[in-house]
Amino acid sequence: MMKKVCVIDGQGGGIGSTIIKKLKDVFGEAIEIMALGTNAIATAQMLKAKANRGASGENAIVRMAPEADVILGPLGIVLAHSMMGEVTAAMSEAVTSSPAVKFLLPLTQENVFVVGVCDDPLPHLVEILIEQHLRPLIEKDGHS
């Protein structure tokens, strides 16, 4: 069965778009990529990056997070009221309570610091995310 990978992002969707482009390069159509934006602009940008499907807003995230096999995004997606208030408490609760495996990039504009985490730029973090974490998970289930 094909893995459902939800990429969640807000504001301009730049982080999510970067993740999706790399996912498409590495996995092609071997996984289903769902772009979930906290707003329509973020979703549109992630769809331009070639996500298979996309939806915007609180209800989309609340409904789709439990159906995902994997959730990817910046740390802010689990912090209520982050991304200048775009992440609602219901969104962050849906992500954290989802049974999906979650890989969060330590990027945030909030006053939250994850101690012991490197300050690598986004492209390097996405490379680590895919090669060290996601690829073994996908290949373990025979979907590469």
N, C-alpha and C positions, 0 to 999 in steps of 0.2 A: 504494500500500500504506500502511495506517495506521501511523504511528509508534508504537513501544512506548516509553513514558516510565516509567522506574523511579524512584520517589521512595523514598529510603532514609533512615530515621531510627531513633532509639533512645529510651531513657528513656520519657518520656510521649508522644512523638510529636507534640508541639506544632509544631515547625518543619515537619515533613512535612505535617501537617494544613493549615497555613497555605498551603503551596505548592499542595497539591491543590485546595483551595477556589478559589484564584485560577486555576489551570489550567482547572478546570471552568467558571468564569465566562467565561474568554477563549476556550477552544477547544471547550467542550461535549463532544460525542462524536466529534470529529474526530481525537482521539488516544486510545490505550489507556493508562490509568494503572495501573501495578502498584505497590502499596504493599508495600515490603519493610521489615519492622521487625526490629531486633535482638532484640526481645522481643514477646510477644503484646499487651501493652498499647499499645505504639507502633503496631502493625499495626491493632488495633481502632480506635484514634483516627483513623488515616488512612482506614480503610474507612468510618467515620462521615462523613468529609469527602467521600465519594463516589468513592473510587478504584474502578476497574473490578474489580480482583482484588487479593488480598493474601496474603502468606505471612510467616512469622516464622522467625527463627533463622539460624544460620550456613549450613546446607545450602541454604536457600531463596535466600540472597544469593549464595552460591557458584554455584548452578545458574542463576539468573536474570540475573545481571549480564552474562554474555557474550551473552545474547539481546536485550539492550536496545539501542535506537537512541540513547537519551539517558538519562543518570543525573543525578538532582538530589538534593541534600541538603546538610547542613552539612559543613564541612571535616573534622570528626571521622571521617567514613566512610572516609577514606583514612589514618587514623592508628591503627595497631594499638594496642589496649588503651585507646583513648579512651572517652568516655562512661562513665566509672567502670568500665572493663573490659568493657563490653558488645561493643565492636568487637574481634573476634578478628583475629589476624594473617591467617587465611584469608579473612575478610571483606574486610579492607583490600586484600589482594592481588587478590581477585576484582574489586573495583571498579577498582583502578588498571590491571589488565591487560585489562579489558574493552575491546573496540574501540569502545564507545559514546562519544559526545561527553559530556563531564562538565562540569556547571556546579555549583560548590561555593560555598555561602554562607560567608563568613569569620566564622563563629560557632563558638566552641569554649570549653569550660571548661578545656581543657588549658593547659599552660604553653608554648603555641605562639602566636606572633604573626606575622601576615603584614604585613610592612612596606609602607607606601604604600597600604594599603586603608582606605577610609572606615569610620567607626563608625556607619553608619546603622542605624536600627531595622529589625527583621525585615520589617514590611510594605513599607517602602521598598526593601529589598534584593530582595524577591520581585517587586516591580513592575519593577525594573531587570532582574532575571533574565528575566522574561517578555518585556517590551517591547524590550529591547535585544539579547537573545541568543536566546531560544527562538522568539519569533514569526518573526524572519527565517529561522531554520532550518526551521521548519514550513512557512512560506509559500513558501520557495524550492522545496520539493518539491511544492507545489500542494495542501496539506492544510489549508487554512483555510476 
